[in-house]
Amino acid sequence: MLIACVQTDVAFADVPKNLQRILDWIDEAGKASADLVVFPECMLSGYAFDSREDALPHAIGLDDPQLQKIAKAAAKHSLHVTFGFLEADGKRLFNAAALIGPAGMVGHYRKIHLPHLGIDRFVDRGDVPYGVHGAGDCQVGLAICYDSSFPEPMRVLALAGADVIALGTNWPWEAIRTAEIVPPARSMENHLFFVAANRVGQEAGFRFCGRSSICGPDGVVVTKTDGDQETMLLAEVDPAEARNKRIERTAGKHVIHRFN
């Protein structure tokens, strides 16, 4: 399957503009025959809000018609797409991610690990367990940004059968070492594919570092960006490589298993 990792700027507090960005990038990914497209955290809303009240007008529910437009684009190109958004659920507000396919919503997740940064200072802690969802022939685990700094949730996704962990993130320049170290480490620990889609641009005094990547089993960096320009990474991957956790490095003499 072909994975597209989109590294893009985000318009702060402008959901319609960001929806159009998503649709435009989906068209580009579709032209490349991508099967799965991964976007950054808070792709629809922006991230650096200074209060819950400021953010709430830019949050949407899971039944919002704008999500149906993304499903229509996914159907047009026969692909799946995951992206970050602010989710409103009654009086609650979550930093969330959705996985949408040609038939609509496949799965969604609410961020559990919340740093003292941006909108994460004001959202409710996620109450959706880490889960794995089918996207064509691939099993995709959803996580958001700071979640990946902890090995345990990534292992939960791996044990649940994830071939790919799709991580939307908003790493600022101060977190550049995280962008460089964490994706290969988590893919190596769990022997799976790890897609980290970071944003670029500036927002409320923060500059985001890019450095998006797609890593393969054993921590091999399949493709990455070295800067903070807008771009789309493409990588052909075989989910079967992630399913065999037994690694024989020297026949009969050096064999390891990532789950043993």
Secondary structure, 3 states (H helix, E strand, C coil): CEEEEEECECCCCCHHHHHHHHHHHHHHHHHCCCCEEECCCCCCCCCCCCCHHHHHHHCECCCCHHHHHHHHHHHHHCCEEEEEEEEEECCEEEEEEEEEECCEEEEEEECCCCCCCHHHHCCCCCCCCCCEEEECCEEEEEEEHHHHHCHHHHHHHHHCCCCEEEEEECCEHHHHHHHHHHHHHHHHHHCCEEEEEECEEEECCEEEECCCEEEEHHHEEEEECCCCCCEEEEEECCHHHHHCCEEEEECCCEEEECCC
